[in-house]
């Protein structure tokens, strides 16, 4: 608690004092009226409040006195001083004991000798704690004396009061250097705004408060901390959590349902003339790129309402387009034809900026380095090459580095290149340390996807499983996802949702599958396509938007299962807008 109340002092006076002290702390002022009190209130003991042991709440675990004091503390911290004082007065539960109030006032007024005497009367049982608090007080006294150019008084405080505490010896040496070399004090400057050596007294009081038991002085923002803790626990316990923190409310317990998972078809994009093999959202979520067997790629634009429209159709490849990759700033796009060339496109204009080729060989995959100055591509001779934007080769890793059908990823620090090097193995190449690691699988690997934080790798296998590997240090298989159908085609999966807490994948049974990443629990398959779903991509900026590409020549945009009748089967610009009831 705090300490003994002065029975001779009326409650209203105590309340007024508490308000003034807190106001002084809030604005950093040290000019507050001194505390009045008799010798009866010098020692701090548990506050003698009637109903001291009362509990409130249905579980019987909240002590009424603690609850009221924390609320009062919050009111003062928010600047509601009259309300805080009224709560203390009406409840009969003071925020602090009269001894603690006196101590706080003495600190704010710079009455160092008196505050040292009162410190001993607060009732702290830990002598080390008392010494630490004394050191902070005397250090403040010492520095303020230096600020007032009272060097001899400061030296006396250092020798006669601080040094005998026999603690923080290195700090004592630093303080002594402030006398010998005033310029050294600049290194200890804690108030750069006015050049003073000493911190403000309000800051000193905050530091002292951190030392004291919470029953004596309630920590700052304690109520906010408790409420935040409750919300975080609710969020972490939310199985389907996929909503932003700002959407959480204190008015109700937080619980996301499956309705926070994109499971309703909002649009069907129909501008490709053949199977759509791949889709990928840009980093900022404003664009979607698709690649097709019709030898074209398309850049789609996502407006602020989540509606997707065709921006550019990219033609020029002589073979089906098998992969796309966004530049780090989303201003350019790489596309790769099957055993053909890599093309670099300007997103704004749709212009082809450069064509990358390797004499006598076809290119099979592409990726950007994180600085946007270099690209990387896989070659049909199973090598991986790095070049600048003009095509000048910088480095080439030869040997069995990649397969003819392969994904290629580069970590966000640019140090690690990841590719499928054998049918059952993935290569993780540290290009700086010249070190190789391998993920070995018992089944044929068809594709993989790297998480945004570079920690996890999703590996799709021919045996209708997806494996989650932790690649941060030791390679560790941490989860398996089952339920999808695969027998012949390359099916790609992705991470998605808030904090990438979900895994989504295409499937040969024409459905999209979504799992919880942590538990591997299948949430539900999403019907709608009429052909194999080859690839899915989750919008990194909109956790409620998912895209899927299919052999039925369409791309489906999935969103939340909310009633939305503003668009009913309207066709425009190769886009078919649905009412959300699955297949259209």
MIDO-713440 format. One line per field, with one value per residue (C-alpha): chain; x, y, z; residue number from 1. Coordinates in Angstrom, 1 decimal. Layout:
! residues N
kette c(A/...) .
px c(X/...) .
py c(Y/...) .
pz c(Z/...) .
nr c(NUM/...) .
END
This chain:
! residues 584
kette c(A/A/A/A/A/A/A/A/A/A/A/A/A/A/A/A/A/A/A/A/A/A/A/A/A/A/A/A/A/A/A/A/A/A/A/A/A/A/A/A/A/A/A/A/A/A/A/A/A/A/A/A/A/A/A/A/A/A/A/A/A/A/A/A/A/A/A/A/A/A/A/A/A/A/A/A/A/A/A/A/A/A/A/A/A/A/A/A/A/A/A/A/A/A/A/A/A/A/A/A/A/A/A/A/A/A/A/A/A/A/A/A/A/A/A/A/A/A/A/A/A/A/A/A/A/A/A/A/A/A/A/A/A/A/A/A/A/A/A/A/A/A/A/A/A/A/A/A/A/A/A/A/A/A/A/A/A/A/A/A/A/A/A/A/A/A/A/A/A/A/A/A/A/A/A/A/A/A/A/A/A/A/A/A/A/A/A/A/A/A/A/A/A/A/A/A/A/A/A/A/A/A/A/A/A/A/A/A/A/A/A/A/A/A/A/A/A/A/A/A/A/A/A/A/A/A/A/A/A/A/A/A/A/A/A/A/A/A/A/A/A/A/A/A/A/A/A/A/A/A/A/A/A/A/A/A/A/A/A/A/A/A/A/A/A/A/A/A/A/A/A/A/A/A/A/A/A/A/A/A/A/A/A/A/A/A/A/A/A/A/A/A/A/A/A/A/A/A/A/A/A/A/A/A/A/A/A/A/A/A/A/A/A/A/A/A/A/A/A/A/A/A/A/A/A/A/A/A/A/A/A/A/A/A/A/A/A/A/A/A/A/A/A/A/A/A/A/A/A/A/A/A/A/A/A/A/A/A/A/A/A/A/A/A/A/A/A/A/A/A/A/A/A/A/A/A/A/A/A/A/A/A/A/A/A/A/A/A/A/A/A/A/A/A/A/A/A/A/A/A/A/A/A/A/A/A/A/A/A/A/A/A/A/A/A/A/A/A/A/A/A/A/A/A/A/A/A/A/A/A/A/A/A/A/A/A/A/A/A/A/A/A/A/A/A/A/A/A/A/A/A/A/A/A/A/A/A/A/A/A/A/A/A/A/A/A/A/A/A/A/A/A/A/A/A/A/A/A/A/A/A/A/A/A/A/A/A/A/A/A/A/A/A/A/A/A/A/A/A/A/A/A/A/A/A/A/A/A/A/A/A/A/A/A/A/A/A/A/A/A/A/A/A/A/A/A/A/A/A/A/A/A/A/A/A/A/A/A/A/A/A/A/A/A/A/A/A/A/A/A/A/A/A/A/A/A/A/A/A/A/A/A/A/A/A/A/A/A/A/A/A/A/A/A/A/A/A/A/A/A/A/A/A/A) .
px c(0.0/1.4/1.7/-0.3/-2.8/-2.6/-5.9/-5.7/-5.8/-9.1/-9.6/-10.4/-7.0/-5.2/-7.0/-6.1/-2.5/-2.4/-3.8/-1.2/1.7/0.6/0.1/3.7/5.0/3.0/4.3/7.8/7.4/9.1/7.2/4.4/3.2/4.9/3.1/1.7/1.6/2.2/4.7/1.9/2.1/5.9/6.0/4.4/2.3/-0.5/-3.3/-6.1/-9.0/-12.3/-13.1/-9.4/-9.8/-12.8/-12.7/-14.7/-15.5/-17.2/-14.0/-13.1/-9.5/-9.5/-8.8/-11.0/-8.3/-5.8/-8.5/-9.5/-5.9/-4.9/-8.0/-7.0/-3.5/-4.8/-7.0/-4.2/-1.9/-4.6/-4.8/-8.2/-6.9/-10.3/-11.8/-8.8/-9.1/-12.8/-12.3/-9.9/-12.2/-15.4/-13.8/-11.7/-8.8/-5.9/-3.5/-0.5/0.1/0.8/4.5/4.8/3.1/5.5/8.5/7.3/6.7/10.2/11.8/9.9/10.9/14.5/14.5/17.2/18.0/14.4/13.6/16.5/15.0/11.5/12.9/13.8/10.3/8.5/9.0/11.2/12.6/15.3/18.4/19.9/16.8/17.1/20.8/19.9/17.2/19.5/22.1/19.7/18.6/22.2/23.3/20.6/21.6/25.3/24.5/22.1/24.9/27.2/24.6/24.5/28.3/28.5/31.5/32.7/29.2/29.0/32.4/31.3/28.1/30.2/32.7/30.5/27.2/27.5/30.8/29.9/27.0/29.7/27.6/28.0/31.7/32.1/29.4/31.0/34.2/32.3/30.7/34.2/35.4/32.6/34.5/38.0/36.9/33.6/33.7/33.3/29.9/28.7/28.8/26.5/24.1/20.6/18.8/20.2/17.4/18.9/22.4/21.8/23.8/20.9/17.7/14.4/13.1/10.0/12.2/14.0/10.7/9.9/13.2/12.6/9.2/10.7/12.7/9.9/7.4/4.2/2.3/4.1/4.1/2.0/4.0/3.2/0.5/-0.3/-4.0/-3.0/-0.5/-3.2/-5.7/-3.1/-2.1/-5.7/-6.1/-2.9/-3.9/-7.2/-5.5/-3.0/-5.8/-7.8/-7.6/-8.6/-7.0/-6.8/-7.8/-5.7/-5.1/-6.9/-10.0/-10.0/-12.4/-12.5/-16.3/-16.3/-14.0/-12.0/-12.6/-12.1/-14.3/-13.8/-15.6/-12.2/-10.7/-11.1/-13.5/-15.9/-15.3/-15.5/-14.2/-13.3/-10.6/-10.9/-8.4/-6.0/-6.7/-5.2/-4.3/-3.1/-0.1/1.0/-0.2/1.7/0.7/3.2/4.8/2.6/-0.5/-1.5/-0.8/-1.3/0.8/-0.3/1.5/-0.2/0.3/-1.0/2.6/1.5/1.7/-0.8/-0.4/-3.6/-4.3/-6.0/-7.9/-8.4/-11.8/-10.2/-11.5/-9.1/-8.8/-6.5/-3.6/-1.2/-1.1/2.6/3.4/6.7/7.5/7.7/7.0/4.5/5.3/6.2/7.2/7.0/8.9/8.3/11.1/11.6/9.9/7.2/8.0/9.3/8.4/10.4/8.8/10.3/9.3/9.7/13.4/13.4/14.2/13.7/12.1/12.1/9.0/8.1/4.9/3.7/3.9/4.0/7.1/9.7/12.9/15.3/15.5/18.0/19.4/22.2/23.7/22.9/20.7/17.2/16.3/13.9/13.4/14.0/14.4/15.4/18.1/16.7/18.6/16.9/20.3/20.8/18.7/19.2/18.0/18.1/19.6/18.7/22.3/21.4/23.4/22.3/23.6/23.6/23.7/23.1/20.0/21.7/22.5/26.2/27.0/28.5/28.7/27.6/27.2/27.6/26.8/23.6/22.2/18.7/16.2/14.6/11.3/12.3/11.4/14.1/14.1/16.6/16.5/15.7/19.3/20.5/22.9/21.0/19.9/17.3/16.5/15.5/18.7/17.5/14.1/14.1/16.4/16.5/19.7/20.2/23.3/25.1/26.8/29.0/30.2/30.3/28.3/25.7/22.8/20.3/16.7/16.2/12.7/11.6/9.3/9.6/9.6/7.4/7.7/8.5/7.8/9.8/8.2/8.5/10.8/13.1/12.5/10.2/10.1/6.9/7.8/5.2/5.6/4.2/2.7/-0.1/1.7/3.1/6.0/7.0/10.7/12.3/15.5/16.7/19.6/19.3/17.0/13.9/10.7/8.0/4.6/2.8/-0.3/-2.6/-5.8/-5.0/-5.0/-1.9/-0.8/0.6/1.0/3.1/1.0/2.2/1.3/1.9/2.0/-0.7/-3.0/-2.0/1.6/1.5/-0.4/-2.1/-1.0/-2.9/-2.5/-4.0/-5.1/-5.9/-9.5/-10.3/-10.3/-8.2/-7.1/-6.3/-4.7/-3.6/0.2/0.9/-1.3/-1.7/-5.4/-7.3/-9.8/-11.8/-11.4/-12.8/-14.7/-15.3/-12.8/-13.6/-10.0/-6.9/-5.8/-2.1/-1.1/-2.4/-1.2/-2.3/-2.2/0.5/-1.3/-4.8/-5.1/-8.6/-7.7/-6.5/-6.0/-6.0/-4.9/-6.4/-6.4/-9.9/-8.2/-9.4/-8.1/-10.4/-10.2/-11.4/-12.5/-14.6/-18.0/-20.0/-23.2/-22.3/-24.8/-23.3/-22.0/-24.1/-22.5/-21.3/-18.6/-16.0/-12.5/-12.1/-13.4/-16.4/-17.8/-19.8/-22.2/-20.0/-21.8/-19.0/-18.9/-20.5) .
py c(0.0/3.4/4.5/5.7/8.4/11.5/11.2/14.9/15.9/16.0/13.9/16.9/18.4/15.1/15.1/18.6/17.8/14.7/16.7/19.4/17.0/15.1/18.3/19.3/16.0/16.1/19.5/19.2/22.0/21.9/24.9/23.5/24.3/22.3/19.4/20.0/17.1/16.2/13.8/11.2/10.6/10.1/6.3/4.6/1.5/-0.2/2.3/1.7/1.8/0.3/-2.7/-3.1/-6.8/-6.3/-7.8/-7.0/-8.7/-12.0/-14.0/-12.5/-11.7/-7.9/-6.1/-3.0/-0.8/-1.6/-1.2/2.3/3.5/2.4/4.2/7.3/7.1/6.8/9.8/12.0/10.7/11.6/15.1/14.7/16.0/17.1/13.7/11.9/14.0/13.5/9.7/9.7/11.8/9.9/6.4/7.3/5.5/7.9/7.3/7.7/7.8/11.2/10.2/9.3/12.6/14.5/12.7/13.5/17.1/17.4/16.0/18.4/21.3/20.2/19.8/17.1/16.8/16.5/14.0/11.8/11.8/11.1/8.3/6.4/6.8/5.3/1.9/0.3/-3.0/-3.5/-1.5/-1.9/-0.2/2.6/3.1/3.1/5.7/7.8/7.7/9.1/11.9/12.9/12.7/15.1/17.4/17.2/18.1/20.9/22.4/22.3/23.9/26.7/26.9/25.9/23.7/23.4/22.4/19.9/18.5/18.2/16.3/13.9/13.2/13.3/11.9/10.0/8.2/6.7/4.9/2.5/1.8/2.5/3.2/3.8/6.4/8.1/8.4/9.9/12.5/13.4/14.0/16.6/18.7/18.1/18.5/20.4/19.5/15.9/16.8/17.3/13.5/13.2/15.8/14.6/17.7/18.8/21.4/23.9/22.5/21.7/18.8/17.6/16.0/17.6/16.8/15.3/12.9/12.1/11.3/8.9/7.1/6.8/5.5/2.6/1.6/1.6/-1.3/-0.7/-0.7/2.4/4.2/2.8/2.5/5.0/3.9/0.8/0.8/1.2/-1.7/-4.0/-3.2/-3.6/-6.9/-8.1/-7.1/-8.8/-12.0/-12.0/-11.4/-14.2/-16.6/-15.6/-18.7/-16.9/-13.5/-11.5/-8.0/-4.9/-3.9/-0.6/-2.6/-4.2/-2.6/-2.4/-2.7/-6.4/-9.4/-9.8/-12.9/-13.1/-15.7/-17.3/-14.3/-12.5/-15.0/-14.1/-16.8/-15.1/-14.4/-10.7/-10.6/-12.9/-11.6/-13.0/-11.3/-14.3/-16.6/-19.7/-21.3/-18.8/-20.3/-17.6/-14.6/-12.3/-9.1/-6.2/-5.4/-2.4/-4.3/-1.8/-4.2/-7.8/-9.5/-12.7/-15.0/-17.3/-20.1/-17.6/-16.1/-12.9/-11.3/-8.8/-6.0/-5.4/-2.4/-2.5/0.6/2.0/0.1/-3.2/-3.4/-4.9/-3.7/-4.3/-1.8/-3.4/-6.5/-7.4/-9.1/-10.1/-13.5/-16.4/-19.0/-19.3/-17.0/-19.1/-16.5/-12.9/-10.9/-7.3/-4.9/-3.8/-0.4/-2.0/0.3/-2.5/-6.1/-9.1/-11.8/-15.1/-17.3/-21.0/-21.7/-18.4/-14.8/-12.6/-9.2/-6.1/-3.9/-0.4/-0.7/2.8/2.7/-1.0/-0.5/-3.3/-1.8/-4.7/-8.3/-10.6/-13.6/-16.1/-17.4/-21.0/-21.3/-20.5/-18.7/-20.4/-18.1/-14.6/-12.6/-9.1/-8.3/-6.1/-2.9/-3.0/-2.7/-6.3/-9.2/-13.0/-15.7/-19.4/-20.9/-24.1/-25.3/-25.5/-22.4/-19.2/-15.9/-12.4/-9.3/-5.6/-3.9/-3.5/-7.3/-7.2/-10.5/-9.9/-13.5/-16.9/-20.0/-23.1/-26.7/-28.3/-25.1/-25.2/-27.3/-26.6/-25.8/-23.9/-21.1/-18.6/-16.5/-14.0/-13.1/-9.5/-8.8/-10.1/-12.6/-15.9/-17.3/-20.2/-22.6/-26.2/-27.9/-31.5/-33.1/-33.7/-30.9/-27.1/-25.2/-22.3/-20.5/-17.9/-16.0/-13.9/-16.8/-19.2/-21.6/-24.0/-25.7/-28.2/-29.0/-32.7/-34.1/-37.7/-36.6/-34.6/-30.8/-28.8/-25.2/-23.2/-19.8/-17.7/-15.8/-12.0/-12.3/-14.9/-17.3/-19.9/-21.7/-23.4/-26.4/-28.0/-31.7/-34.1/-36.3/-33.7/-32.2/-28.8/-28.7/-25.7/-25.4/-23.0/-21.9/-19.3/-21.3/-25.1/-26.4/-27.7/-29.1/-27.5/-28.2/-30.1/-29.1/-31.7/-31.9/-30.4/-32.6/-32.8/-35.5/-33.9/-30.1/-27.5/-26.0/-23.0/-21.9/-18.7/-17.1/-14.5/-12.7/-10.6/-11.4/-14.1/-16.3/-18.4/-20.6/-20.8/-23.1/-24.0/-27.5/-29.7/-30.2/-26.6/-25.3/-22.9/-24.3/-22.2/-23.5/-21.9/-21.7/-22.5/-25.5/-26.8/-26.9/-26.7/-23.9/-24.7/-25.2/-22.5/-23.7/-21.5/-22.4/-25.0/-26.0/-26.8/-23.8/-23.3/-20.5/-18.2/-14.8/-13.0/-9.2/-8.0/-4.7/-6.0/-9.1/-9.7/-10.0/-13.2/-14.0/-17.4/-18.4/-21.4/-23.6/-22.3/-19.1/-16.9/-15.2/-15.0/-12.2/-13.4/-11.2/-11.2/-12.9/-9.7/-8.8/-6.6/-6.1/-3.0/-5.1/-7.8/-9.8/-6.7/-7.3/-4.6/-4.6/-8.3/-8.3/-10.3/-8.9/-11.5/-11.4/-13.7/-17.0/-19.1/-20.0/-17.5) .
pz c(0.0/1.0/4.6/7.6/7.1/9.3/11.2/12.1/8.5/6.7/3.6/1.4/2.2/1.3/-2.0/-2.8/-2.0/-4.2/-7.1/-6.8/-6.5/-9.6/-11.5/-10.6/-11.8/-15.1/-16.1/-14.7/-12.2/-8.9/-7.4/-5.4/-2.0/0.8/2.4/5.9/8.3/12.0/13.4/13.6/9.8/9.5/9.3/6.3/7.1/5.2/4.6/7.2/4.7/5.8/3.6/2.9/2.1/-0.1/-3.6/-6.6/-9.9/-10.5/-10.0/-6.7/-7.6/-7.8/-4.6/-4.4/-2.8/-5.6/-8.3/-7.0/-6.6/-10.1/-11.6/-9.7/-11.0/-14.5/-14.1/-12.9/-15.7/-18.2/-16.8/-15.1/-11.8/-10.3/-11.1/-9.6/-6.4/-6.3/-6.6/-3.7/-1.6/-2.3/-2.0/1.1/-0.6/-1.2/-4.1/-1.8/1.9/3.5/3.9/0.3/-0.7/1.5/-0.1/-3.6/-2.7/-1.2/-4.3/-6.6/-4.3/-4.2/-0.4/-0.5/3.2/4.1/1.3/2.5/6.0/4.7/2.5/5.7/7.0/4.0/5.4/2.7/4.1/1.5/2.5/-1.0/-2.4/0.1/-0.9/-4.6/-4.1/-1.9/-4.6/-7.2/-4.9/-4.0/-7.6/-8.5/-5.6/-6.8/-10.4/-9.5/-7.3/-10.3/-12.5/-9.9/-10.0/-6.3/-6.9/-3.3/-2.1/-4.9/-3.9/-0.3/-1.3/-3.4/-0.6/2.5/1.2/-2.1/-1.6/1.8/0.2/-1.3/-4.4/-8.2/-7.9/-11.6/-11.6/-8.6/-10.7/-13.5/-11.2/-9.8/-13.3/-13.7/-11.1/-12.5/-16.1/-16.6/-20.3/-19.3/-17.8/-21.3/-21.7/-18.7/-19.9/-19.5/-20.5/-23.8/-24.4/-21.9/-21.4/-17.7/-16.2/-14.0/-15.2/-14.3/-10.8/-12.4/-14.3/-11.0/-9.4/-12.2/-11.8/-8.0/-8.7/-10.7/-7.7/-5.1/-4.6/-6.5/-3.2/-2.3/-5.6/-8.4/-11.7/-14.4/-16.9/-14.9/-16.0/-19.7/-19.3/-17.8/-20.5/-23.2/-21.7/-21.7/-25.4/-26.4/-24.6/-26.4/-29.7/-29.2/-28.2/-31.3/-33.6/-36.8/-35.9/-39.1/-38.1/-37.3/-33.7/-34.3/-35.0/-31.5/-29.0/-25.2/-25.4/-26.3/-26.0/-29.1/-31.3/-35.0/-36.7/-40.1/-41.5/-41.3/-43.8/-47.5/-48.6/-51.0/-54.7/-55.3/-58.9/-61.7/-64.0/-67.6/-69.8/-70.4/-73.3/-71.8/-68.5/-65.8/-64.2/-61.6/-59.7/-57.4/-55.6/-55.4/-52.1/-51.6/-52.6/-55.3/-58.2/-59.2/-61.8/-63.6/-66.0/-68.5/-71.0/-73.6/-73.6/-71.9/-68.5/-67.2/-64.7/-62.8/-60.6/-57.2/-56.3/-52.8/-52.6/-53.5/-57.0/-59.6/-63.2/-66.1/-66.4/-69.0/-71.0/-71.5/-74.8/-76.3/-75.0/-77.5/-74.9/-72.0/-69.1/-66.1/-63.5/-62.5/-59.8/-58.5/-58.0/-54.3/-55.1/-57.2/-60.2/-62.4/-63.1/-64.3/-66.4/-67.5/-70.4/-70.3/-71.3/-73.0/-71.9/-68.9/-69.6/-67.4/-67.6/-66.5/-64.4/-65.1/-68.9/-69.6/-71.7/-72.0/-70.6/-71.2/-72.4/-70.7/-72.6/-72.2/-75.5/-76.2/-73.1/-72.0/-68.7/-66.4/-63.3/-62.1/-58.9/-57.7/-55.2/-52.4/-53.4/-56.9/-58.7/-59.6/-60.7/-60.6/-63.0/-63.3/-66.5/-68.3/-67.9/-64.1/-63.2/-61.4/-62.7/-61.2/-63.4/-63.3/-64.8/-68.2/-68.4/-67.5/-65.7/-62.2/-60.9/-61.9/-59.8/-62.0/-61.3/-60.2/-58.7/-60.2/-62.1/-65.4/-63.6/-60.6/-58.1/-57.2/-54.0/-52.6/-48.9/-47.9/-46.9/-50.3/-48.8/-49.5/-52.8/-52.6/-55.5/-56.2/-57.0/-57.2/-57.5/-53.7/-52.5/-52.0/-52.1/-49.6/-50.9/-48.8/-51.6/-49.2/-46.9/-49.9/-47.7/-48.9/-46.9/-48.2/-47.4/-48.2/-48.8/-49.3/-52.2/-55.4/-54.7/-57.1/-55.7/-52.6/-51.0/-48.6/-45.7/-45.5/-42.5/-44.2/-41.4/-43.0/-46.3/-47.6/-49.7/-52.0/-52.6/-55.2/-52.5/-51.8/-48.7/-48.0/-45.5/-43.4/-42.7/-40.2/-42.0/-39.6/-38.1/-38.1/-40.8/-39.0/-40.3/-38.1/-39.7/-42.4/-44.3/-45.9/-47.8/-51.2/-54.3/-56.6/-59.0/-62.2/-62.1/-60.3/-57.5/-55.6/-52.1/-50.1/-46.7/-45.9/-43.5/-40.6/-39.6/-42.3/-39.8/-42.6/-45.4/-48.7/-51.7/-55.0/-55.7/-58.7/-57.5/-58.5/-55.0/-52.8/-49.5/-46.4/-43.2/-39.9/-40.1/-36.5/-36.0/-39.5/-39.1/-42.4/-42.2/-45.3/-49.1/-51.3/-54.4/-57.5/-60.2/-62.8/-63.4/-61.4/-59.2/-60.0/-57.7/-55.0/-53.7/-50.5/-50.7/-48.2/-47.7/-47.4/-45.2/-46.5/-50.2/-51.9/-55.6/-57.3/-60.8/-62.6/-65.7/-66.3/-67.7/-64.9/-61.8/-58.8/-56.2/-52.8/-50.0/-46.8/-46.8/-46.4/-48.2/-51.1/-53.8/-55.4/-58.4/-59.9/-62.6/-64.6/-67.2/-67.9/-69.2/-68.9/-65.4/-64.2/-60.9/-58.8/-56.0/-54.0/-54.2/-55.4/-59.1/-61.5) .
nr c(1/2/3/4/5/6/7/8/9/10/11/12/13/14/15/16/17/18/19/20/21/22/23/24/25/26/27/28/29/30/31/32/33/34/35/36/37/38/39/40/41/42/43/44/45/46/47/48/49/50/51/52/53/54/55/56/57/58/59/60/61/62/63/64/65/66/67/68/69/70/71/72/73/74/75/76/77/78/79/80/81/82/83/84/85/86/87/88/89/90/91/92/93/94/95/96/97/98/99/100/101/102/103/104/105/106/107/108/109/110/111/112/113/114/115/116/117/118/119/120/121/122/123/124/125/126/127/128/129/130/131/132/133/134/135/136/137/138/139/140/141/142/143/144/145/146/147/148/149/150/151/152/153/154/155/156/157/158/159/160/161/162/163/164/165/166/167/168/169/170/171/172/173/174/175/176/177/178/179/180/181/182/183/184/185/186/187/188/189/190/191/192/193/194/195/196/197/198/199/200/201/202/203/204/205/206/207/208/209/210/211/212/213/214/215/216/217/218/219/220/221/222/223/224/225/226/227/228/229/230/231/232/233/234/235/236/237/238/239/240/241/242/243/244/245/246/247/248/249/250/251/252/253/254/255/256/257/258/259/260/261/262/263/264/265/266/267/268/269/270/271/272/273/274/275/276/277/278/279/280/281/282/283/284/285/286/287/288/289/290/291/292/293/294/295/296/297/298/299/300/301/302/303/304/305/306/307/308/309/310/311/312/313/314/315/316/317/318/319/320/321/322/323/324/325/326/327/328/329/330/331/332/333/334/335/336/337/338/339/340/341/342/343/344/345/346/347/348/349/350/351/352/353/354/355/356/357/358/359/360/361/362/363/364/365/366/367/368/369/370/371/372/373/374/375/376/377/378/379/380/381/382/383/384/385/386/387/388/389/390/391/392/393/394/395/396/397/398/399/400/401/402/403/404/405/406/407/408/409/410/411/412/413/414/415/416/417/418/419/420/421/422/423/424/425/426/427/428/429/430/431/432/433/434/435/436/437/438/439/440/441/442/443/444/445/446/447/448/449/450/451/452/453/454/455/456/457/458/459/460/461/462/463/464/465/466/467/468/469/470/471/472/473/474/475/476/477/478/479/480/481/482/483/484/485/486/487/488/489/490/491/492/493/494/495/496/497/498/499/500/501/502/503/504/505/506/507/508/509/510/511/512/513/514/515/516/517/518/519/520/521/522/523/524/525/526/527/528/529/530/531/532/533/534/535/536/537/538/539/540/541/542/543/544/545/546/547/548/549/550/551/552/553/554/555/556/557/558/559/560/561/562/563/564/565/566/567/568/569/570/571/572/573/574/575/576/577/578/579/580/581/582/583/584) .
END
